[in-house]
Amino acid sequence: MLNLFTFLFMFEMGIVPDSSFLMYEFYPEDDRPYFYSEFEIETRFGYDDTYLFIIGGIRTDFIKYKSNYTFFPINDTYSIEAGGTYKDITLGVRHLCTHPVFPYISFYGDHRPIVKYEGSYNEIYFRIKHEFKK
């Protein structure tokens, strides 16, 4: 059946019981457009509206260094999530961590780290998501 109109509603709230981040000093020469790629996989166990799930993913940020068209990976962000869904209600846990690809390497002279942070945090969340179709 063709749905001409779909409206999604989602509300999520949770707690971040622990986090650990290191912040680097920001230098204006690093304020340039950057690119990213993201990959995610998900598996579900159960029925259409009642299931357990596990999700894993990675995001890599890249920069274009000077006039070179080679993309330098500068940061990886990993995520893993698990939980259960019953109809419109989801209860889950999520771990995210971000790691610089070359945070301490000085290249091309006295170049400072490009990434702005590294670290991790955990979330425990409750989500309500409903879909209205017309």
Secondary structure, DSSP 4 states (H G I P E B T S, - for coil): ---S-EEEEEEEEEEEEEEEEEEPPP-GGG-S-EEEEEEEEEEEEE-SSEEEEEEEEEEEEEEE-TT--PEEEEEEEEEEEEEEEETTEEEEEEEEEEEESSSS---TTTPPP---EEEEEEEEEEEEEEEEE-
